Amino acid sequence: MRILALVHNHPDLQPGGTEVVARGLFRAMRDGGTGVDGLFLAAVTEHLREERPGTLLQAAPGGRPDEALLWLPHFDRFFLSQPDTHGLAMTLGPLVTDLRPDIVHLHHPLQFGVETMALLRRLMPRGARLVVTLHDYFALCAREGQLLRTDGRLCAGPSPDACRRCLPERSAADHALRRLSLRDAFADADALIAPSIFLRDRFVAAGWDASRITVLPNAVAGGSPPAPHRPLGEGAGAQSGRRDRFAFLGHINRFKGPLVALAASARLSAAGVAHALSLHGGTAYQPDAFLAEFRAALAAAPAARHHGTYDAAELPRRIAAADWVVVPSIWYENAPLVVLEAFRHRRPVICGDAGGMAELVRDGVDGLHAPIGDPEGWAEVMARAASEPGLWDRLVAGIRPPPGLDDMAAAHLDFYRRLLRRSSSRARAPAAAVA
């Protein structure tokens, strides 16, 4: 089977969740002895890679011959549109002709644009199938796919009035055109994948066809042994049995909720609750206003410390230094990888009480739910986690090992094969009828 996988950005340049999952899935299929050939193509902009005049395709980091970068500097984020369709066609045309993929898997329309689906459909060999994964809510929400209103409240889904309130600078016609054009563009795909039931249901509630969306969960790389439950001799509660060390892991931005975690930590310190909050992650590309808020919140939380950026190799050690992994995101999330990483290393998770994160974390079984965006509610849950005897051990015992990338690759390959068999059956049907 030949697979062309496309995603915005390369994880070695920007390790976002979608990029990490897309590349990990491709490598598991490509390197797992499954007979898969293909190419992993990542779109990049001037923010991540310097432009080389006259060159759209570039070598990807690491020098792998089956990974490449595609220079796409122009993009309309409201309509998810790529205006340089001529340059895209001139590049993708020869590439698709040479590769002759059986499956083209688009992991996100960002940078590529929704027009690329129709373009790929024209370029693909007869019988090839186009698959698109809905990694987030971008196709539903023009505010960066957050489904989050300007007043901070969660949004159940798009509607003409709600969308105009969030983006009043856009006309009603723009909002209507966006909804209709995106739904029509995704109709060019043979199948859609959702990593969570919650995400699938949001799209169905917005009028998308449920029969076209298959839920295939995300996974994390395996291989390293589980972290010990607690490094001996570390932390104020090592001898007392308290489990009072909390870790935030991920990019530091407003939507991931570090301000909620810091405000909760400040409340715990004011109430005399012993604990430690470690924040791991960088602050790249964040607006000055948010960075000022973050610094002020950090200064107001004496038990908190920001440890800065980290790479994948450091993740096990940083998780091992904590008792709890916190996911205080103020939006629904979809299927955050940090939850799966925490479970792989035997750490219970405290997360918001809605969305894909709440779907992954079973309240009272392998983690705890806290009210989204509510620092006081978060402080109550964290105080319970730090002080309730036996709670941590009970939740650790309830953790199920998350799926690995090999499992994810096997599920996707089975899904691809079923799509190709359906295509083959349809192609034979007219001849059979004549006979």
Number of C-alpha atoms within 10 A of each C-alpha: 15 17 23 22 23 27 26 26 26 26 19 14 14 13 16 16 16 24 22 20 22 25 22 20 25 26 19 20 24 21 12 14 8 13 10 16 17 22 23 23 24 27 22 26 18 11 10 12 13 10 16 10 6 6 10 18 18 18 14 19 13 8 9 11 11 16 21 20 23 25 24 23 17 15 17 12 16 16 19 22 20 22 17 15 15 10 13 19 15 11 15 18 16 12 15 17 12 9 16 19 24 22 24 26 24 25 22 24 24 20 26 29 23 23 21 21 22 15 16 20 17 11 18 20 16 12 17 21 24 24 23 23 22 24 22 24 21 21 24 21 22 21 17 14 14 19 25 20 17 12 7 12 13 17 17 14 16 20 16 12 11 14 22 16 13 16 15 12 9 13 12 15 9 13 23 13 13 19 19 10 16 18 18 12 15 20 16 19 21 16 20 22 21 23 21 25 18 21 23 24 15 18 20 15 14 16 10 16 14 13 9 13 21 17 16 16 18 26 23 22 19 14 7 9 9 16 18 15 15 16 14 9 9 11 19 15 15 14 10 8 13 20 26 24 22 25 25 25 25 23 21 25 20 18 19 19 22 25 25 25 32 29 20 24 31 24 20 23 19 12 11 9 18 18 23 24 25 23 25 20 18 17 15 11 9 13 11 9 8 15 16 11 13 19 12 13 20 22 14 16 21 17 19 22 16 15 13 15 16 14 9 7 8 10 16 18 13 18 25 20 19 23 26 27 25 30 28 28 23 25 26 25 25 24 27 20 19 21 25 24 21 26 23 24 23 25 30 30 30 28 28 27 21 18 20 21 28 24 15 20 23 20 17 13 16 23 28 23 23 24 16 23 22 16 22 18 16 28 24 14 18 25 20 15 24 23 17 11 13 12 16 23 14 15 20 19 13 17 21 13 14 21 16 18 22 19 17 22 22 16 13 17 17 12 16 22 15 12 20 17 12 13 16 13 12 12 13 10 11 10 9 9 7 6 6
